[in-house]
Amino acid sequence: MTKPAKRTQKDKIGIYIKRQAWILFILIIIAWIVDTIWLHSELTIAKSTAIGALLSFITQAVFAFFIFLVHRISRAPTHR
């Protein structure tokens, strides 16, 4: 009987990024609720939170993509 393959670091980071996306979505919803019910600031706080969170998330995702791209290129076999 064979063993199932172990998760690679790329899979683990993919799972982490998906979890972080859900956390950011929940954070944006909470900011929207607080802004609407408590602050009445015409969604200024919610928009600022959403823009900051999404910018951070996109930056991290792009960074992870480039790290794996460089890692894959550096491990590519050279043909002579």
HELIX and SHEET records of a PDB file:
HELIX    1   1 GLN A    9  VAL A   34  1                                  26    
HELIX    2   2 ASP A   35  LEU A   39  3                                   5    
HELIX    3   3 THR A   44  ARG A   75  1                                  32    
END                                                                             
